[in-house]
Amino acid sequence: MSSYKPIDSKREEFRRYLERAGVMDALTKVLVSLYEEPDKPEDALEYVRKHLGTDGGEDELEAAKARIAELEVENAMLKGEAPPTEG
């Protein structure tokens, strides 16, 4: 029976690592979200891929893109160039 101990300790160590890294919480949130979904998607794996790690990051991304555009205009003005056009 002692031959199983290293595997169990490695497994436990890996589980603790996942908990510290926040992986367990993220997976739990996505799975709970899928469970609470009234209309279950055809492809559950795609649902998990799509929703894993999306905790409101879209707003942050849009704000970052807007800030980049502002800084590009400011940079062009400081260089004495025409501001970049959106495209």
SERODREN-424772 format. One record per residue (C-alpha): z, x, y. Coordinates in nm, 2 decimals. Example, Ala and Ser with C-alpha at 12.3 -4.5 7.8 and 13.67 -1.06 7.14 Angstrom:
REM residues 2
c3 / c1 / c2
0.78 / 1.23 / -0.45
0.71 / 1.37 / -0.11
//
This chain:
REM residues 87
c3 / c1 / c2
0.00 / 0.00 / 0.00
0.05 / 0.29 / 0.24
-0.32 / 0.36 / 0.23
-0.37 / 0.04 / 0.45
-0.14 / 0.15 / 0.72
-0.38 / 0.38 / 0.91
-0.64 / 0.11 / 0.92
-0.38 / -0.14 / 1.05
-0.25 / 0.10 / 1.31
-0.60 / 0.18 / 1.43
-0.68 / -0.19 / 1.45
-0.36 / -0.25 / 1.64
-0.43 / 0.04 / 1.88
-0.78 / -0.10 / 1.94
-0.64 / -0.45 / 2.01
-0.39 / -0.31 / 2.26
-0.68 / -0.12 / 2.43
-0.88 / -0.44 / 2.46
-0.59 / -0.62 / 2.61
-0.52 / -0.34 / 2.86
-0.89 / -0.34 / 2.96
-0.89 / -0.71 / 3.02
-1.15 / -0.78 / 2.75
-0.93 / -1.02 / 2.56
-0.87 / -1.23 / 2.87
-1.24 / -1.24 / 2.96
-1.34 / -1.34 / 2.61
-1.07 / -1.60 / 2.60
-1.18 / -1.75 / 2.93
-1.54 / -1.77 / 2.83
-1.46 / -1.93 / 2.49
-1.23 / -2.18 / 2.65
-1.50 / -2.27 / 2.90
-1.74 / -2.32 / 2.61
-1.49 / -2.53 / 2.42
-1.44 / -2.75 / 2.73
-1.81 / -2.79 / 2.80
-1.90 / -3.16 / 2.75
-2.25 / -3.09 / 2.64
-2.25 / -2.79 / 2.40
-2.54 / -2.56 / 2.46
-2.79 / -2.50 / 2.18
-2.74 / -2.12 / 2.19
-2.37 / -2.05 / 2.21
-2.43 / -1.67 / 2.22
-2.65 / -1.70 / 2.52
-2.39 / -1.92 / 2.69
-2.13 / -1.64 / 2.63
-2.37 / -1.37 / 2.76
-2.45 / -1.58 / 3.07
-2.09 / -1.66 / 3.15
-1.91 / -1.33 / 3.05
-1.82 / -1.14 / 3.36
-1.93 / -1.41 / 3.61
-1.61 / -1.48 / 3.80
-1.75 / -1.57 / 4.13
-1.95 / -1.24 / 4.17
-2.25 / -1.43 / 4.29
-2.09 / -1.49 / 4.63
-1.99 / -1.12 / 4.65
-2.34 / -1.02 / 4.57
-2.50 / -1.24 / 4.84
-2.25 / -1.10 / 5.09
-2.33 / -0.75 / 4.99
-2.71 / -0.82 / 5.03
-2.65 / -0.97 / 5.37
-2.45 / -0.67 / 5.48
-2.72 / -0.43 / 5.35
-2.98 / -0.62 / 5.56
-2.76 / -0.59 / 5.87
-2.71 / -0.22 / 5.82
-3.08 / -0.16 / 5.77
-3.15 / -0.33 / 6.10
-2.87 / -0.13 / 6.27
-3.00 / 0.19 / 6.12
-3.36 / 0.12 / 6.24
-3.23 / 0.05 / 6.59
-3.03 / 0.37 / 6.60
-3.34 / 0.56 / 6.49
-3.55 / 0.39 / 6.75
-3.77 / 0.23 / 6.48
-3.88 / -0.13 / 6.44
-3.63 / -0.33 / 6.23
-3.74 / -0.39 / 5.87
-3.89 / -0.72 / 5.79
-3.76 / -0.94 / 5.51
-3.98 / -0.96 / 5.22
//
